[in-house]
Amino acid sequence: MPGVLTQAVGRQDVLIRRGVSARWGVLWEQDDGSGFQPVDLLTWSGTLRVSSPHGDVWLEQPVELTSDGLAIADLAASTTSSDVWAGRPRGTWTITATSPDGHVERLGEGTIRIED
């Protein structure tokens, strides 16, 4: 049986209060042979996706990427203040980063709970 190589993906559960701003992030580091160092993401693009438990995409927006390996998701209070979000108590989130040559890395994922 062939071996399988996997990479760890940051996992975090996030609680969102409907109509309140939220901010969270993921740190990407790689071992350069002398220890783990942050990956410079300044030339990459990043995306936050929030989906239903069944995979329907509720929200997709850019994330801030930094030279010290951070991918930062910011949700404005207005993003979840509409009535449609009241019917979305649980879902999932992912943050991906895309390199200039099109390579995509999943940096973080988890469940999301939305409460009033």
C-alpha positions in Angstrom: 0.0 0.0 0.0 1.5 3.4 -0.9 2.2 5.9 1.8 0.3 9.1 2.3 1.8 12.5 3.0 -0.3 15.0 4.7 0.2 18.5 6.0 -1.4 19.9 9.1 -4.1 22.5 8.6 -4.9 25.0 11.3 -8.2 24.1 12.9 -10.3 26.5 15.0 -13.9 26.8 16.0 -15.2 30.3 15.7 -18.2 32.0 17.4 -19.8 34.9 15.6 -22.3 37.2 17.3 -24.7 38.3 14.6 -24.3 42.0 13.9 -20.9 42.2 15.7 -17.5 42.6 14.1 -15.2 39.5 14.3 -11.5 39.0 13.5 -9.4 35.9 13.6 -6.4 34.6 11.9 -4.1 31.7 10.9 -0.3 31.6 11.1 1.5 29.6 8.4 5.0 28.5 9.2 7.3 26.1 7.4 10.5 24.3 8.6 13.4 25.8 6.5 15.8 23.2 7.9 16.8 25.4 10.9 13.4 25.5 12.5 10.0 26.8 11.7 9.7 30.3 10.1 6.7 32.3 9.0 5.9 32.1 5.3 5.9 35.5 3.5 2.4 35.9 2.1 2.7 39.5 0.8 2.5 38.4 -2.9 -0.2 35.9 -2.3 -4.0 36.4 -2.3 -6.2 35.0 0.4 -9.9 34.1 0.7 -12.3 33.4 3.6 -15.2 31.1 2.7 -18.1 30.5 5.1 -20.4 27.7 4.1 -23.5 25.8 5.3 -23.0 22.3 6.8 -24.0 21.0 3.4 -21.5 23.0 1.4 -23.6 25.9 0.2 -21.3 29.0 0.2 -22.8 31.8 2.3 -19.9 34.2 2.1 -16.6 34.6 0.3 -14.3 37.5 0.8 -10.6 38.4 0.7 -8.4 38.1 3.8 -5.4 40.2 4.7 -2.1 38.4 4.2 1.2 39.6 5.9 4.9 39.1 5.4 5.1 37.3 8.8 2.8 34.4 7.8 -0.6 35.7 9.0 -3.9 35.3 7.2 -6.4 37.6 8.9 -10.1 37.3 8.4 -12.2 40.4 9.3 -16.0 40.3 9.3 -17.7 43.6 9.5 -20.8 43.9 11.8 -22.9 44.6 8.7 -21.9 41.3 7.1 -24.1 39.2 9.5 -26.7 41.7 10.5 -29.3 40.9 7.9 -32.2 38.6 8.7 -30.9 35.8 6.5 -28.0 35.2 8.9 -30.6 34.5 11.7 -31.4 31.2 9.9 -27.7 30.2 9.7 -26.8 29.0 13.2 -23.9 26.7 12.2 -21.5 26.2 9.3 -17.9 25.9 8.3 -15.1 28.3 7.4 -11.9 27.9 5.4 -9.0 30.3 4.7 -7.0 29.6 1.6 -4.0 31.4 0.1 -3.2 31.4 -3.6 0.4 32.0 -4.8 1.2 34.2 -7.8 1.6 31.1 -9.9 -1.8 29.7 -8.9 -0.8 27.2 -6.2 -3.5 27.0 -3.5 -2.8 26.2 0.2 -5.6 25.6 2.7 -4.3 27.5 5.8 -7.1 27.0 8.2 -10.6 25.6 8.7 -13.2 24.9 11.3 -16.8 25.2 12.4 -18.5 28.5 12.8 -21.4 29.2 15.1 -23.6 32.3 14.6 -25.6 33.6 17.6 -27.7 36.6 18.3 
